[in-house]
């Protein structure tokens, strides 16, 4: 599952010319929304199962909670 999170990060960080990705500069709520959108996209394209989607959503919520402290 961590591989999917790394892939999500690669999607946004792929612009090597940028010093910092907009993903990392975004507010925690925006990062949560992005993670959920990517999970939904992967499920809709049938690249992940329902169980993997649920795991991604749990990880997204956990990351959001971590960011809020």
C-alpha positions as CSV (number, residue, x, y, z in Angstrom):
1,X,0.0,0.0,0.0
2,X,2.9,2.4,0.7
3,X,3.8,2.0,-2.9
4,X,0.6,3.7,-3.9
5,X,1.3,6.7,-1.6
6,X,4.8,7.0,-3.1
7,X,3.2,7.0,-6.5
8,X,0.8,9.7,-5.5
9,X,3.7,11.8,-4.3
10,X,5.5,11.1,-7.6
11,X,2.5,12.4,-9.6
12,X,2.9,15.8,-7.9
13,X,6.6,16.0,-7.5
14,X,7.5,14.9,-11.0
15,X,8.4,18.5,-12.0
16,X,12.1,18.3,-11.1
17,X,12.6,21.9,-11.9
18,X,10.5,23.0,-9.0
19,X,12.2,23.3,-5.6
20,X,9.1,22.5,-3.7
21,X,5.9,20.8,-4.8
22,X,2.6,22.6,-4.5
23,X,1.4,19.4,-2.8
24,X,3.7,20.0,0.1
25,X,2.9,23.7,0.2
26,X,-0.9,23.1,0.3
27,X,-3.0,23.3,3.4
28,X,-3.6,19.9,5.2
29,X,-7.2,19.9,4.0
30,X,-6.1,20.3,0.3
31,X,-3.6,17.5,0.7
32,X,-6.4,15.3,2.1
33,X,-8.7,16.1,-0.8
34,X,-5.9,15.3,-3.3
35,X,-5.1,12.0,-1.7
36,X,-8.8,11.1,-1.7
37,X,-9.2,12.2,-5.3
38,X,-6.2,10.0,-6.3
39,X,-7.6,7.0,-4.4
40,X,-11.0,7.5,-6.1
41,X,-9.3,7.8,-9.5
42,X,-7.3,4.6,-9.0
43,X,-10.5,2.7,-7.9
44,X,-12.6,4.1,-10.8
45,X,-9.9,3.0,-13.3
46,X,-9.9,-0.5,-11.6
47,X,-6.2,-0.2,-10.7
48,X,-6.9,-1.0,-7.1
49,X,-9.5,-3.1,-5.3
50,X,-12.1,-1.8,-2.9
51,X,-10.0,-3.0,0.0
52,X,-6.9,-1.2,-1.3
53,X,-9.1,1.9,-1.8
54,X,-10.2,1.7,1.9
55,X,-6.6,1.4,3.0
56,X,-5.6,4.5,1.0
57,X,-8.5,6.4,2.5
58,X,-7.4,5.3,6.0
59,X,-3.8,6.4,5.3
60,X,-5.0,9.7,3.9
61,X,-7.0,10.4,7.1
62,X,-4.1,9.3,9.3
63,X,-1.8,11.6,7.4
64,X,-4.2,14.5,7.8
65,X,-4.5,13.8,11.5
66,X,-0.7,13.8,11.8
67,X,-0.4,17.1,10.0
68,X,-3.0,18.7,12.3
69,X,-1.0,17.4,15.3
